[in-house]
Amino acid sequence: MTSVHLQSFASAQPPVIPAAPQLGLPWALAEAQSFHLQGVGRLARAERTSAKQRAQLDAPAYLAAETARLHVVREQMVTEAGQWWDALLSNDEATVCEAVNSAFSDNPAAGCAVGVDRTVLSVVIRQQDLDTMPTQTAGLTPSGRPALKNLAKRDRLLWWLTAMGSNIVATLKEGFATAPGIEAIDLAVMTRLPDTQRLGFVAYGRWTQRAIESTPWREPEDALRFLDIGQDVACSVITTASGNLSSALKPLDATCVPGLQDLLDGAQDDPASGEPSLADLDITLGANTSPDHRATVGDPYRIRPFAEWKQQTLSQPQPAPVVAPAASAALIPGQTLVLPEEAWRGLRVSFSFAGADADLALFLLGNDGGVSGDEDFVFYNQPSAAAGGARLLGKQQEGPHTVERATIHLCALPEHVRRVAVAINMDVETGLTCGSLTHAALDLDCTSGTAWTFKPPADPATRAMVIAELYRHSADGHPVWKLRALGQGWADGLDGLARAYGVNVE
């Protein structure tokens, strides 16, 4: 509670737009063949030959169209990012407030940017109410046994004041780091007063970036320096003539600062009224509330399926044949099977789960069981590899479950890729393991409707797991791809998993 100001915040940098995924002709051909061969029987040789010829003609055009479209998408994002950065540097009010409020969203005492005047940002903080502070603290009896001791009223107030100062300094540091064009911040602190149970301002002032950056912040007690390094600082907690802290918390006169009283008058103080409540600012703006993972983030580099591209190129769109999905074949650990040819051209992978968060990853492996380079590691920061041959499609909420999907075009993978490991990993910092996952299942299917499902073990000793493996094999003298269900894990999470496959982990 009193150490938040000891954090450091990275200064904002111009946004970097990742390159568009590189696509290759083998991937495009696999997509085209998958489309044209739908509904064509295995023994209909003439029809299959004709379908493959149509795919050969369509694939280069499809590849060129998607490559050009993705280039345009990236150029648009680069332009928009540049415009946003210029607006942030020039202190455009809407841009600065949005960026700062996004940065403040996970703060323990929620801050809200409410305006910009040239190089000065105005911020309001909703500080924890004094009434919610503990009345006891840990201590020891004369014999050395742990015990709780009652806090004196002034000690409790000093604790609260230090916590408020810590939040003020941290908010100032993060505001300056987020908005490079801001030179000073007018900040006011609001809380619910113990005597009246009404909102009131208990501190306000102006702090410059120079003052914050030139002050050493090493100890929790340093938080109280906010009283000395600001301009026109007022605080409800004062030092009496005897040198002690005041024992009461009274509201400051908000009419002394233009705009503060108007803000207070317009504040909705009743959270049960149904109106947006400033009294609940700490709830609505953060207070350590986790982001809503149900919100689906769109993929700007979404690749149009071949069927969608084909329909748009036809004067009279024709829907792709619909194949009724077959029941998924359940796999058990260690089970292997030969994948049908349809799966080589496009294998759809989805991992569904609940109970905790997990991320899907793909490793493209050589004969030595490792990646040939970091580019063969597909994860959330590098969602595509092998010129589109392996690609993550993103994560979204579907009812009570989270689902992350991927596509693998086995026939489009380079010859040096002999195996593909399909893995998941947990965020190690959360302390959760694979045992926290519920309803976890890996589903794979292809355009023919053939599908498989595997439920990995909920192992509380692992934080990363290879659920399945795809590998090249030979059957009756012909090359095939096989699928093996695994469910083998690593206790140290993604780092251990990546190192096992030769990925350079820094």
Secondary structure, DSSP 4 states (H G I P E B T S, - for coil): ---GGG---PPP----PPPPPP--HHHHHHHHHHHHTTT--TT-HHHHHHHHHHHHHHHHHHHHHHHHHHHHHHHHHHHHHHHHHHHHHTT-HHHHHHHHHHHHTT-SS-EEEEEEETTEEEEEEEPPPGGGS-SEEEEE-TTS-EEEEEPPHHHHHHHHHHHHHHHHHHHHHHHHHH-TT--EEEEEEEEE-TTT--EEEEEEEEEEHHHHHHS---SGGGGGGHHHHSEEEEESS-B-TTSPBPS------GGGSTTHHHHHHT----GGGSS--GGGHHHHS-TTPPP-TTSPPP-TTPPPPHHHHHHHHSSS--PPPP-PPPPPEE--TT-EEEPPHHHHH-EEEEEEEESS--EEEEEEE-TTSS-SSGGGEEBTTB-EEGGGTEEEEEEEEETTEEEEEEEE-GGGS-TT--EEEEEEE--GGGT--GGG-EEEEEEEE-TTS-EEEE-----TT-SEEEEEEEEEEEETTEEEEEEEEEEEEETTHHHHHHHHTT----
